[in-house]
Amino acid sequence: MKEEAIKSPLKAFMKQRRMGLNDFIQKIANNSYACKHPEVQSILKISEPQEPELMNANPSPPPSPSQQINLGPSSNPHAKPSDFHFLKVIGKGSFGKVLLARHKAEEVFYAVKVLQKKAILKKKEEKHIMSERNVLLKNVKHPFLVGLHFSFQTADKLYFVLDYINGGELFYHLQRERCFLEPRARFYAAEIASALGYLHSLNIVYRDLKPENILLDSQGHIVLTDFGLCKENIEHNGTTSTFCGTPEYLAPEVLHKQPYDRTVDWWCLGAVLYEMLYGLPPFYSRNTAEMYDNILNKPLQLKPNITNSARHLLEGLLQKDRTKRLGAKDDFMEIKSHVFFSLINWDDLINKKITPPFNPNVSGPSDLRHFDPEFTEEPVPNSIGRSPDSILITASVKEAAEAFLGFSYAPPMDSFL
């Protein structure tokens, strides 16, 4: 009974966490009582961001043919939905679903992210999606980042054909075990830090690190996924200002709506490490306004059941002043050389020579034991595997097709086949 009493609110908390920031803001914006709270009113002022490309009042004009993005080796101009058997829903997001699919000719399993163009256009998120695709193209050289095999589109949908990873979300395993022992948390934190360091070397800030976006592969290694909130072209010491992320993991400078830099990712690493060790994110409160106040003003409190090196690392990463945060001076090198990671051989880590502390023990691609039944029990929509060849191309579908001209190599007319 005692265990159930703990699990029930924890499960409610975990389910609530699946909600993206946009959905969260819309929810509180529609609650007249919540809107009267001064903290909430302050947060809702984000409707005037300093980075218009993410939340612009006007839709972006469709790119001209000269602006089409060359996909290089990842392009597949001939790919179409009917090339795949779509087997199971394995994830959901604001704009579509992720499905386990088997390529009919290759007999290979992929995770195919299928996004609705209309939903993306409605929320003015085209550049977000294109940015995600651009970042995915750069991931091929890193073992802890999910890889994109190719992308293509129909008149109404975008398709990302991704590595299929079936060891489960870190979120899922954390939910089941409540917290991890320090050696296991250290291993995951090291692989995550390695992935973030690589993104930073490409001048990309990840911005949305959380256990839901961290997968385990079939051996138990980390795979970072979901690059929709990545910000490209952030040079060393460069900043950006968009209010985005997940409520529990927002760094103080993001909440303050101040310019922020790549150190925002090190704050998030601290928050994830804290959650792995303690079971909940730092500064967490069910009352969101109170949680934001905690992030901004409450000193970090660490219970005594962790080592001094873990304590020192958390204090460095969860430093409210980003200029004093661990990683502010020398980025990943500072994290890498911290005493907490002194047991990690970084060359062995990057070459996957360190045996993971937990093996998901999956029997093969069809083993879905580590996916949430909330997803896998959902029927696969019939429309996912169909090209809209027999439908009348309406003005809105045509607009949707034109807005993503650079998404794949396919000539514009091919998108309607």
PLY file of the C-alpha trace (Angstrom):
ply
format ascii 1.0
element vertex 417
property float x
property float y
property float z
element edge 416
property int vertex1
property int vertex2
end_header
0.00 0.00 0.00
2.81 2.38 0.92
4.50 1.72 -2.43
1.24 2.39 -4.29
0.81 5.66 -2.37
4.22 6.75 -3.68
3.70 5.44 -7.23
0.29 7.03 -7.83
1.32 10.73 -7.60
4.61 9.88 -9.32
2.73 8.35 -12.26
0.46 11.41 -12.46
3.54 13.64 -12.44
5.21 11.56 -15.18
2.11 11.65 -17.39
1.79 15.41 -16.94
5.43 15.76 -18.01
4.68 14.38 -21.48
2.93 17.63 -22.29
5.08 20.00 -24.36
5.64 23.61 -23.34
3.32 24.97 -26.05
0.49 22.72 -24.86
1.27 23.65 -21.25
1.11 27.40 -22.01
-2.18 26.99 -23.90
-3.61 25.05 -20.96
-2.78 27.71 -18.38
-3.78 30.50 -20.79
-7.26 28.98 -20.97
-7.57 28.85 -17.18
-8.92 32.23 -16.04
-8.03 31.57 -12.39
-4.45 30.60 -13.19
-4.00 33.62 -15.47
-4.60 35.98 -12.53
-1.49 34.71 -10.74
1.34 37.28 -11.17
3.97 34.58 -11.87
1.76 33.05 -14.56
1.08 36.48 -16.07
4.82 37.05 -16.27
5.36 33.73 -18.05
2.50 34.41 -20.48
4.22 37.60 -21.64
6.33 35.35 -23.84
3.90 35.98 -26.69
6.37 38.65 -27.83
9.60 36.66 -28.18
12.84 38.15 -29.45
13.31 35.35 -31.98
10.46 35.79 -34.46
11.32 32.72 -36.52
9.95 30.36 -33.85
6.72 32.08 -32.88
6.03 34.58 -35.64
2.65 36.25 -35.94
2.87 35.80 -39.74
3.50 32.50 -41.51
6.90 32.20 -43.14
6.72 32.62 -46.93
7.39 29.36 -48.77
11.02 29.08 -49.90
11.78 29.73 -53.54
13.29 26.87 -55.61
16.73 28.50 -55.20
16.39 28.14 -51.41
15.76 24.39 -51.53
18.03 22.50 -49.16
20.28 19.88 -50.70
19.95 16.75 -48.56
23.14 15.23 -49.91
23.68 11.54 -49.03
20.50 11.41 -46.92
18.18 12.29 -49.79
15.80 9.72 -51.24
13.75 11.39 -53.96
11.89 8.16 -54.75
10.78 7.23 -51.21
7.06 7.01 -50.53
4.82 5.83 -47.66
3.87 2.62 -49.47
7.53 1.48 -49.24
6.87 0.64 -45.57
4.74 -1.65 -43.46
3.71 0.59 -40.52
3.45 -1.81 -37.57
3.03 0.02 -34.26
2.74 3.49 -32.76
5.79 3.92 -30.49
5.60 7.64 -29.71
3.49 10.78 -30.07
4.19 14.49 -30.29
2.49 17.81 -31.01
2.54 17.35 -34.78
2.28 13.62 -35.35
3.42 10.15 -34.37
6.50 7.95 -34.36
5.89 4.48 -35.79
7.80 1.25 -35.95
7.99 0.44 -39.65
9.58 -2.27 -41.75
10.92 -1.31 -45.16
9.29 -3.76 -47.59
12.25 -4.14 -49.96
15.12 -3.86 -47.46
13.41 -5.84 -44.66
14.95 -3.33 -42.23
13.15 -1.85 -39.20
13.04 1.93 -38.78
11.37 4.45 -36.51
9.43 6.71 -38.86
8.37 10.08 -37.52
5.26 11.20 -39.42
4.33 14.87 -39.05
1.17 16.65 -40.21
2.09 19.69 -42.28
-1.21 21.43 -41.48
-0.56 21.19 -37.70
2.97 22.53 -38.15
1.79 25.46 -40.27
-1.02 26.24 -37.83
1.52 26.72 -35.02
4.03 28.49 -37.31
6.65 25.80 -36.63
8.04 25.18 -40.14
11.52 26.46 -39.28
11.57 24.32 -36.13
10.96 21.20 -38.21
13.51 22.13 -40.85
16.03 22.86 -38.10
15.36 19.42 -36.61
16.02 17.84 -40.01
19.25 19.86 -40.42
20.53 18.76 -37.00
19.63 15.12 -37.68
21.76 15.23 -40.83
24.80 16.15 -38.73
24.30 13.36 -36.17
25.72 10.49 -38.23
29.17 10.80 -36.70
28.17 10.43 -33.07
27.22 7.13 -31.37
24.84 8.70 -28.82
22.68 10.71 -31.23
19.82 9.19 -33.22
20.56 9.06 -36.95
18.40 10.11 -39.89
18.51 7.71 -42.86
16.45 9.88 -45.20
13.43 12.17 -45.28
10.63 12.60 -47.79
7.20 14.16 -48.04
3.73 13.82 -49.48
1.36 16.73 -50.03
0.17 16.65 -46.41
2.86 14.87 -44.36
6.58 14.90 -43.62
8.45 11.64 -42.96
11.71 11.27 -41.00
13.17 7.76 -41.40
15.23 7.28 -38.23
17.26 4.66 -36.38
14.92 2.33 -34.54
15.90 2.30 -30.85
13.93 -0.09 -28.63
15.59 -0.12 -25.21
13.00 2.37 -23.92
13.06 5.99 -22.76
15.26 6.81 -19.78
12.02 8.37 -18.51
10.31 4.96 -18.67
13.09 3.19 -16.73
13.31 5.99 -14.17
9.56 5.82 -13.69
9.81 2.08 -12.96
12.85 2.24 -10.67
12.27 5.68 -9.11
16.00 6.51 -9.04
19.34 5.05 -10.11
22.45 4.18 -8.15
25.34 6.58 -8.69
27.47 4.38 -11.02
24.51 3.93 -13.38
23.66 7.65 -13.26
27.34 8.49 -13.94
27.44 6.26 -17.03
24.29 7.84 -18.51
25.43 11.38 -17.61
28.80 10.78 -19.33
27.20 9.52 -22.56
24.69 12.41 -22.51
27.49 14.96 -21.89
29.47 13.46 -24.79
26.47 13.91 -27.12
25.89 17.51 -25.94
29.59 18.30 -26.33
29.46 17.07 -29.93
26.39 19.21 -30.70
28.13 22.23 -29.16
31.17 21.56 -31.37
28.78 22.02 -34.33
27.49 25.28 -32.76
24.15 23.64 -31.92
22.43 24.18 -28.55
20.05 21.30 -27.74
17.76 23.20 -25.30
15.34 20.37 -24.43
17.26 17.72 -22.51
14.92 15.60 -20.36
14.50 11.86 -19.65
11.75 11.59 -22.29
14.22 12.59 -25.03
16.90 10.13 -23.92
16.50 6.58 -25.24
18.41 3.39 -24.47
19.50 1.21 -27.38
19.22 -2.59 -27.31
22.54 -2.85 -25.41
21.74 -0.07 -22.91
23.70 2.85 -24.40
22.22 6.36 -24.50
20.67 7.74 -27.70
19.59 11.38 -27.68
16.55 12.07 -29.83
14.02 14.82 -30.71
15.91 17.81 -32.07
12.89 20.06 -32.64
14.07 22.71 -30.17
17.72 22.75 -31.23
19.15 26.15 -32.08
21.76 26.17 -34.81
24.66 28.57 -35.39
25.34 29.48 -31.76
29.06 30.25 -31.76
31.17 29.99 -28.59
29.86 32.79 -26.30
26.92 33.33 -28.69
23.42 33.70 -27.21
19.76 33.31 -28.15
16.56 34.38 -26.36
13.62 32.15 -27.28
11.50 30.96 -24.38
11.29 27.22 -24.98
11.96 23.92 -23.26
10.09 21.83 -20.69
8.83 23.53 -17.48
10.77 21.35 -14.98
14.08 21.90 -16.79
13.99 25.61 -17.66
17.21 27.35 -16.62
16.87 30.59 -14.62
18.12 32.74 -17.52
15.42 31.28 -19.81
12.72 32.01 -17.19
14.10 35.53 -16.81
13.76 35.86 -20.60
17.41 36.89 -20.74
19.78 35.93 -23.58
21.24 32.49 -22.93
23.99 30.33 -24.41
25.15 26.70 -24.60
25.45 26.58 -20.78
21.65 26.09 -20.78
22.37 22.48 -21.81
24.70 21.98 -18.81
21.93 23.21 -16.49
19.63 20.60 -18.06
22.30 17.90 -17.64
22.43 18.85 -13.95
18.63 18.61 -13.72
18.60 15.16 -15.38
21.46 13.88 -13.19
19.64 15.20 -10.10
16.46 13.41 -11.21
18.36 10.16 -11.83
19.79 10.30 -8.30
16.74 11.60 -6.42
13.68 10.61 -8.49
12.31 14.10 -9.17
13.76 17.16 -10.94
15.44 19.82 -8.76
13.15 22.64 -7.56
10.10 20.53 -8.52
6.65 21.52 -7.33
3.22 20.49 -8.57
2.39 24.18 -8.48
4.12 25.46 -11.63
4.32 29.08 -10.47
5.96 27.89 -7.24
8.36 25.69 -9.22
9.41 28.65 -11.36
9.96 30.69 -8.22
12.08 27.85 -6.80
14.22 27.71 -9.96
14.80 31.46 -9.81
15.23 31.97 -6.06
15.49 28.79 -3.98
19.01 27.59 -3.10
19.88 24.09 -4.33
19.37 21.58 -1.52
21.12 18.21 -1.74
20.32 15.31 0.58
23.39 13.61 2.07
22.95 10.25 0.30
25.29 11.07 -2.62
29.09 11.29 -2.85
30.94 14.58 -2.49
31.95 14.47 -6.17
28.29 14.10 -7.25
27.33 16.94 -4.92
30.09 19.16 -6.33
29.07 18.39 -9.93
25.37 19.14 -9.25
26.29 22.42 -7.56
28.40 23.36 -10.58
25.82 22.43 -13.22
22.81 23.85 -11.31
24.49 27.20 -10.71
21.83 29.88 -11.28
24.33 32.41 -12.69
25.21 31.00 -16.11
28.54 32.86 -16.18
29.63 30.87 -13.09
28.10 27.56 -14.22
30.32 24.55 -14.88
30.95 24.58 -18.63
30.78 28.38 -18.97
34.51 28.73 -19.66
35.57 25.62 -21.52
32.27 23.89 -22.33
32.42 20.06 -22.48
36.10 19.93 -21.42
35.11 21.23 -17.97
32.47 18.55 -17.54
34.78 15.84 -18.90
37.56 16.68 -16.43
35.30 16.89 -13.35
36.24 14.50 -10.53
32.79 12.84 -10.71
33.82 11.43 -14.11
37.37 10.44 -13.08
36.37 6.76 -13.38
35.29 7.23 -17.01
37.69 6.44 -19.85
36.28 8.82 -22.45
37.90 7.06 -25.43
36.36 3.76 -24.35
33.04 5.52 -23.75
32.82 7.03 -27.24
33.78 3.66 -28.77
31.09 1.87 -26.72
33.70 -0.28 -25.01
32.22 0.31 -21.55
29.55 -2.26 -20.71
26.30 -0.45 -19.86
25.11 -0.91 -16.24
21.68 -2.06 -17.45
20.80 -4.29 -20.40
17.24 -3.87 -21.74
17.37 -7.55 -22.88
15.22 -7.04 -25.95
14.76 -10.17 -28.06
14.58 -8.33 -31.39
12.96 -5.40 -33.24
9.43 -6.61 -32.49
10.11 -6.64 -28.73
8.21 -3.58 -27.52
8.33 -4.31 -23.78
10.07 -0.99 -23.02
7.56 1.20 -24.86
4.64 2.72 -23.01
1.42 0.75 -23.75
-0.26 4.16 -23.99
1.42 4.33 -27.43
1.69 0.72 -28.59
-1.96 -0.10 -27.94
-3.08 2.74 -30.18
-4.16 1.61 -33.69
-1.92 2.67 -36.59
-3.88 5.26 -38.62
-4.69 4.05 -42.16
-3.71 7.42 -43.61
-0.08 7.08 -42.40
0.97 4.72 -45.18
-1.02 6.33 -47.99
0.03 9.07 -50.36
-2.84 11.49 -51.03
-2.94 10.51 -54.73
-6.68 10.20 -54.95
-7.63 13.34 -53.01
-8.38 16.77 -54.40
-5.37 19.01 -53.67
-6.96 21.88 -51.76
-5.40 25.32 -51.30
-4.33 24.50 -47.72
-2.67 21.21 -48.75
-0.91 23.01 -51.61
0.30 25.70 -49.19
1.54 22.97 -46.85
3.44 21.26 -49.66
5.08 24.50 -50.79
6.13 25.48 -47.27
8.40 22.43 -47.03
9.96 22.46 -50.50
13.44 22.03 -49.06
12.54 19.07 -46.89
13.41 16.44 -49.50
14.88 16.22 -52.96
11.58 15.31 -54.54
10.50 17.80 -57.23
7.33 19.72 -56.23
5.03 17.65 -58.50
6.32 14.40 -56.95
4.89 15.44 -53.61
1.42 14.85 -55.00
2.07 11.32 -56.29
0 1
1 2
2 3
3 4
4 5
5 6
6 7
7 8
8 9
9 10
10 11
11 12
12 13
13 14
14 15
15 16
16 17
17 18
18 19
19 20
20 21
21 22
22 23
23 24
24 25
25 26
26 27
27 28
28 29
29 30
30 31
31 32
32 33
33 34
34 35
35 36
36 37
37 38
38 39
39 40
40 41
41 42
42 43
43 44
44 45
45 46
46 47
47 48
48 49
49 50
50 51
51 52
52 53
53 54
54 55
55 56
56 57
57 58
58 59
59 60
60 61
61 62
62 63
63 64
64 65
65 66
66 67
67 68
68 69
69 70
70 71
71 72
72 73
73 74
74 75
75 76
76 77
77 78
78 79
79 80
80 81
81 82
82 83
83 84
84 85
85 86
86 87
87 88
88 89
89 90
90 91
91 92
92 93
93 94
94 95
95 96
96 97
97 98
98 99
99 100
100 101
101 102
102 103
103 104
104 105
105 106
106 107
107 108
108 109
109 110
110 111
111 112
112 113
113 114
114 115
115 116
116 117
117 118
118 119
119 120
120 121
121 122
122 123
123 124
124 125
125 126
126 127
127 128
128 129
129 130
130 131
131 132
132 133
133 134
134 135
135 136
136 137
137 138
138 139
139 140
140 141
141 142
142 143
143 144
144 145
145 146
146 147
147 148
148 149
149 150
150 151
151 152
152 153
153 154
154 155
155 156
156 157
157 158
158 159
159 160
160 161
161 162
162 163
163 164
164 165
165 166
166 167
167 168
168 169
169 170
170 171
171 172
172 173
173 174
174 175
175 176
176 177
177 178
178 179
179 180
180 181
181 182
182 183
183 184
184 185
185 186
186 187
187 188
188 189
189 190
190 191
191 192
192 193
193 194
194 195
195 196
196 197
197 198
198 199
199 200
200 201
201 202
202 203
203 204
204 205
205 206
206 207
207 208
208 209
209 210
210 211
211 212
212 213
213 214
214 215
215 216
216 217
217 218
218 219
219 220
220 221
221 222
222 223
223 224
224 225
225 226
226 227
227 228
228 229
229 230
230 231
231 232
232 233
233 234
234 235
235 236
236 237
237 238
238 239
239 240
240 241
241 242
242 243
243 244
244 245
245 246
246 247
247 248
248 249
249 250
250 251
251 252
252 253
253 254
254 255
255 256
256 257
257 258
258 259
259 260
260 261
261 262
262 263
263 264
264 265
265 266
266 267
267 268
268 269
269 270
270 271
271 272
272 273
273 274
274 275
275 276
276 277
277 278
278 279
279 280
280 281
281 282
282 283
283 284
284 285
285 286
286 287
287 288
288 289
289 290
290 291
291 292
292 293
293 294
294 295
295 296
296 297
297 298
298 299
299 300
300 301
301 302
302 303
303 304
304 305
305 306
306 307
307 308
308 309
309 310
310 311
311 312
312 313
313 314
314 315
315 316
316 317
317 318
318 319
319 320
320 321
321 322
322 323
323 324
324 325
325 326
326 327
327 328
328 329
329 330
330 331
331 332
332 333
333 334
334 335
335 336
336 337
337 338
338 339
339 340
340 341
341 342
342 343
343 344
344 345
345 346
346 347
347 348
348 349
349 350
350 351
351 352
352 353
353 354
354 355
355 356
356 357
357 358
358 359
359 360
360 361
361 362
362 363
363 364
364 365
365 366
366 367
367 368
368 369
369 370
370 371
371 372
372 373
373 374
374 375
375 376
376 377
377 378
378 379
379 380
380 381
381 382
382 383
383 384
384 385
385 386
386 387
387 388
388 389
389 390
390 391
391 392
392 393
393 394
394 395
395 396
396 397
397 398
398 399
399 400
400 401
401 402
402 403
403 404
404 405
405 406
406 407
407 408
408 409
409 410
410 411
411 412
412 413
413 414
414 415
415 416
